[in-house]
Amino acid sequence: MHVIATAGHVDHGKSTLVRALTGMEPDRWEEERRRGLTLDLGFVWTSLPGAGRIAFVDVPGHERLVGNMLAGVGPVPAVLIAVAADQGWQPQSEEHLAVLDALRVRHGVLAVTRADLADPGPVRDDALTRIAETSLGKVEAVPVSAVTGEGLEELRAALARLTAALPEPDRAADVRLWADRSFTVRGRGTVVTGTLAAGTIRTGDHLALASGDRSVVRVRGVQSLKEDRDEVGAVARVAVNVHGAGAEALRRGDALLTPGRWLVTGLLDVRLHGDPAADLPRHLVLHAGSAAVPVTVRPLGADTARLTLERPLPLRVGDVALLRDPGRHRIPAGITVLDVRPPRLKRRGAGRARARELETSAGVPDGVPDGAAQVRRRGLVRGAELLAMGVRPPYEPVAGDWLADPGHWAGLRRALARAVEEHAARHPMDPGLPAEAARRALGLPERALVRALVDAAPRPPLEHRDGRVYGSAARPQLPPRVRKAVDTVRAELRTAPFRAPEAHRLAELGLDPNTVAAAAAAGELLRIGDGIVLLPGADGRAASLLARLEQPFTTSEARRALDTTRRVVIPLLEHLDARGLTVRLDNTRRRCERPSGRAADAPEG
């Protein structure tokens, strides 16, 4: 299917033309038919050879109804412009063309209507000249009379050629269905209609509401051109029957979204296509999709501005919309969205600085967001957030779903190395910087990023061990006083390897829990429990001695074999269990898991 909107001045025959093309009545309301004036959006369709089904969104032409016109044309990729041969170019012809140009519509056909009442040539030439200066560029023009039928076949052929030139829609894209109508059907509930510009909607899908608390509703049924469908892919006119909390509140300008894939924002940085930023009124109306939202405009640069929306909308980087001044009935500018998560402007001169940043780093050439520029401005950003912003991740994640700007990432690693060395200099007996402290020092959102920084590059060397980050001082440096006390303990243990010094003896030597922990981390002592230390390798020698006992053995037998006390043997056996050197069978018996004779595990002599 293809969807085409009409455009043109009031009473230039848009509705009459689509009625002649389709055989259907686009004016839905009795008042419209009585007055011969389209007041709201109309929807009709037909099939054309070589084009398949074409749906028309017929829009009103009166200047007071431009808001309704914008709701219909916003999501539509192509347009049928009508200009009457007997009246020529008119004010609403101009405003509708300004709308199309602001929305960067690139595909259209000109129909010079009422060609039976006047020579269509001069009007056609004038209209083509005006249209050529807009985003539409060169278009086909067909003189036509809906009354006599003259030119209808030629117009159908031109429409077929138009649809053949339209770009293929992305049917796998995230859904954003702008609602242009919402009503209730008895026994069915809420039905929302709109033009599906991208993605696919299926019966049974869940869609999120862009407004309110962003509730999720279920799709109970889908129709396209009044036919029930299991699924409908873009581009298409769809009617979606939804059920769930908040469904009854859906109105024109709301949107149904793929859950979890869209950001809803009330603050935008945009590039302007039209009047200079400084000339814009402070208060305008933003038209995006079928939505019309009052905004406050803050100029940034010559062609950039910040918009504060009265209510948030689901927008992405690269989206095209327009600003309208309803009081003066004009379109001062079209916009391209540059950022949907812009930084706050708190300091004097921040606006000018932001304008320079947008000029150099937020480019959206040909509507394709610059992913590297977006990551560069943020430093760190989740890939899912980039996708929700409409930006394709330019790099592989550094950790989890986190992407990092290469320059920022290198700076973070240098900062981590400095923080680790500074911590080691202040705490020589505890040189490892806790990973959580490193995260806070660098302002990182997750501790996993600390580990990723450690693993990022070999220079300077960093090591992550036991929840801490080590630099050049990989082990504690014991001060002379502590070194002397530790040497005394080591000498005593060489005489009686499993007679761990009592707590009072450690206290006499000035070894508190912190210094004991530092000595163990330095590899000078083996800590097997609170306040119980042996020589490094003593656990291996104990396992060798116990392996010589008849298996299994009891705790008492182990205590005698090692010539130690119950205070030491119990935590020692638990330590051996944890290392896999022994296996506990019940409350009193164990057996060795390794054979005896492990000379490599012998303690230092």
WOMOHU-V275972 format. One record per run of one state. SS is the DSSP state (h for helix, s for strand, l for the rest). FROM is the first residue (numbers start at 1). TO is the last residue. If there is no record, write none. Layout:
# WOMOHU-V275972
SS_FROM_TO ; SS_FROM_TO
This chain:
# WOMOHU-V275972
l_1_1 ; s_2_7 ; l_8_13 ; h_14_22 ; l_23_29 ; h_30_35 ; l_36_41 ; s_42_48 ; l_49_51 ; s_52_58 ; l_59_62 ; h_63_73 ; l_74_77 ; s_78_84 ; l_85_90 ; h_91_102 ; l_103_107 ; s_108_113 ; l_114_119 ; h_120_132 ; l_133_139 ; s_140_143 ; l_144_151 ; h_152_164 ; l_165_175 ; s_176_178 ; l_179_180 ; s_181_185 ; l_186_188 ; s_189_196 ; l_197_199 ; s_200_202 ; l_203_205 ; s_206_209 ; l_210_215 ; s_216_224 ; l_225_226 ; s_227_229 ; l_230_230 ; s_231_233 ; l_234_235 ; s_236_243 ; l_244_246 ; h_247_249 ; l_250_254 ; s_255_258 ; l_259_263 ; s_264_274 ; l_275_276 ; h_277_279 ; l_280_282 ; s_283_288 ; l_289_290 ; s_291_299 ; l_300_303 ; s_304_314 ; l_315_319 ; s_320_325 ; l_326_329 ; s_330_339 ; l_340_349 ; h_350_361 ; l_362_364 ; h_365_367 ; l_368_370 ; h_371_378 ; l_379_379 ; s_380_382 ; h_383_389 ; l_390_398 ; s_399_399 ; l_400_401 ; s_402_404 ; l_405_405 ; h_406_426 ; l_427_427 ; h_428_430 ; l_431_432 ; s_433_434 ; h_435_442 ; l_443_447 ; h_448_456 ; l_457_462 ; s_463_465 ; l_466_467 ; s_468_470 ; l_471_479 ; h_480_495 ; l_496_502 ; h_503_508 ; l_509_512 ; h_513_521 ; l_522_525 ; s_526_529 ; l_530_531 ; s_532_534 ; l_535_537 ; h_538_547 ; l_548_552 ; s_553_554 ; h_555_562 ; l_563_565 ; h_566_579 ; l_580_581 ; s_582_584 ; l_585_588 ; s_589_592 ; l_593_598 ; h_599_601 ; l_602_605
